[in-house]
Amino acid sequence: MYGLDWGGGVYVNYAFLGVWALDLWRWRAEAHRGATRSRWGTWLARAFYFFIVILNGAVIFAAGWRRWLGVVLIVWLAAAWWPRRSRGGVLRA
């Protein structure tokens, strides 16, 4: 698409699979504790998933009306993930 014959994209897919599997394993292993994760860990995982899956799949490699639908999805996710203060003044992610 961009004229770059890198061939390493499959390794990015493997990295995504590894991060996702580790996240799932951690979530299942710590289910009894509520699977709490640090704020940094949450945002790093979200940023990784956002870039690898959503941005690339829904905008960069989409065409036509699907690209605009991907932009709407990204705006909606950004609004959903944006930290807000609850009534008690505590930040929620």
C-alpha positions as CSV (number, residue, x, y, z in Angstrom):
1,M,0.0,0.0,0.0
2,Y,2.8,2.4,0.9
3,G,5.5,1.0,-1.3
4,L,7.4,-0.3,1.8
5,D,8.4,-4.0,1.4
6,W,9.1,-4.6,5.0
7,G,7.5,-8.1,5.5
8,G,7.5,-7.7,9.3
9,G,3.8,-7.1,9.7
10,V,3.2,-10.7,10.6
11,Y,5.4,-10.2,13.7
12,V,3.2,-7.2,14.7
13,N,0.3,-9.7,14.5
14,Y,2.2,-12.1,16.7
15,A,2.9,-9.3,19.2
16,F,-0.8,-8.4,19.2
17,L,-1.7,-12.1,19.8
18,G,0.8,-12.3,22.7
19,V,-0.3,-9.1,24.4
20,W,-3.9,-10.1,24.0
21,A,-3.3,-13.7,25.3
22,L,-1.3,-12.4,28.3
23,D,-4.1,-9.9,29.1
24,L,-6.7,-12.6,28.9
25,W,-4.7,-15.0,31.0
26,R,-4.1,-12.3,33.7
27,W,-7.8,-11.4,33.7
28,R,-8.8,-15.0,34.2
29,A,-6.1,-15.7,36.8
30,E,-7.0,-12.7,38.9
31,A,-10.8,-13.0,38.5
32,H,-11.2,-13.5,42.2
33,R,-9.5,-10.2,42.9
34,G,-11.5,-8.2,40.4
35,A,-8.7,-8.2,37.9
36,T,-7.6,-4.7,38.8
37,R,-4.8,-3.3,36.6
38,S,-2.7,-0.2,37.1
39,R,-3.8,2.9,35.3
40,W,-0.6,2.8,33.2
41,G,-1.2,-0.8,32.3
42,T,-4.8,0.0,31.3
43,W,-3.8,2.9,29.1
44,L,-0.9,1.0,27.5
45,A,-3.1,-1.9,26.6
46,R,-5.8,0.4,25.3
47,A,-3.3,2.3,23.2
48,F,-1.8,-0.9,21.8
49,Y,-5.2,-2.3,20.9
50,F,-6.3,1.0,19.6
51,F,-3.4,1.4,17.2
52,I,-3.0,-2.2,16.1
53,V,-6.6,-3.2,15.7
54,I,-8.9,-0.3,15.5
55,L,-6.9,2.5,13.8
56,N,-5.3,0.2,11.2
57,G,-8.3,-2.0,10.6
58,A,-11.0,0.7,10.7
59,V,-9.4,3.7,9.1
60,I,-6.0,3.2,7.5
61,F,-6.7,0.0,5.5
62,A,-10.4,0.7,5.0
63,A,-11.8,2.5,1.9
64,G,-14.8,4.6,1.1
65,W,-17.7,4.7,3.5
66,R,-16.1,2.2,5.8
67,R,-13.2,4.6,6.5
68,W,-15.7,7.2,7.7
69,L,-17.5,4.6,9.8
70,G,-14.1,3.8,11.4
71,V,-13.6,7.5,12.2
72,V,-17.0,7.5,13.9
73,L,-15.9,4.4,15.9
74,I,-12.7,6.0,16.9
75,V,-14.5,9.1,18.2
76,W,-17.0,7.0,20.1
77,L,-14.2,4.9,21.7
78,A,-12.3,8.0,22.7
79,A,-15.4,9.4,24.4
80,A,-16.0,6.1,26.1
81,W,-12.5,5.7,27.3
82,W,-12.0,9.3,28.4
83,P,-11.6,9.5,32.2
84,R,-14.6,11.2,33.8
85,R,-15.2,12.3,37.4
86,S,-18.1,10.6,39.1
87,R,-20.3,12.5,41.5
88,G,-18.0,11.8,44.4
89,G,-15.0,13.4,42.6
90,V,-13.3,10.1,41.9
91,L,-11.9,9.5,38.4
92,R,-13.4,6.6,36.4
93,A,-11.8,5.2,33.4
